[in-house]
Amino acid sequence: MQLEEMPEIPEKSLLVFNKVDKVDSETWARVQQDYPEAVFISATQHFGLETLNAIATTN
């Protein structure tokens, strides 16, 4: 599924992009700009997991 094909996000949602270590820097920069409220993680690289955990435990 392409980003443009994703359904609209409900008001109270947490959008998480995983496997950010697998995309090129240009794509990642575009997605960060298009979805500034999203959390970006890489489970294998342990990137963003602290942020995700902090958000998940406060909501």
C-alpha positions in Angstrom: 0.0 0.0 0.0 1.3 3.4 -0.9 1.0 6.4 1.5 -1.4 8.1 -0.8 -3.7 5.0 -0.6 -3.9 5.0 3.2 -7.3 5.7 4.7 -7.9 8.9 6.6 -6.6 8.7 10.2 -9.2 8.9 13.0 -8.9 11.9 15.3 -7.4 10.1 18.3 -4.8 7.9 16.8 -1.1 7.2 17.0 0.5 6.8 13.6 3.7 4.7 13.8 6.1 4.1 10.9 8.3 1.0 11.5 11.3 -0.1 9.6 12.6 3.4 8.9 16.0 2.0 8.6 14.8 0.3 5.3 13.9 3.5 3.4 16.1 6.0 1.7 16.7 9.4 3.4 14.6 11.3 0.8 11.5 9.2 1.4 12.0 9.4 5.2 12.3 13.2 5.0 9.1 13.4 2.9 7.1 11.2 5.2 8.3 13.1 8.3 7.2 16.3 6.7 3.9 14.9 5.6 3.2 13.3 9.0 4.9 15.4 11.7 2.7 13.9 14.4 3.8 10.4 13.6 6.4 8.3 15.5 9.2 6.8 13.5 10.8 3.6 14.7 13.2 0.9 13.8 12.8 -2.1 16.1 16.0 -3.7 14.8 18.0 -0.5 15.3 16.3 0.4 18.6 15.4 3.8 17.2 12.4 5.7 18.4 11.2 3.0 20.8 11.6 5.2 23.9 9.4 7.8 22.2 6.8 5.3 21.3 6.8 3.8 24.9 6.5 7.3 26.4 3.6 8.2 24.2 1.9 4.8 24.7 2.1 5.0 28.5 0.7 8.6 28.8 -2.3 7.9 26.6 
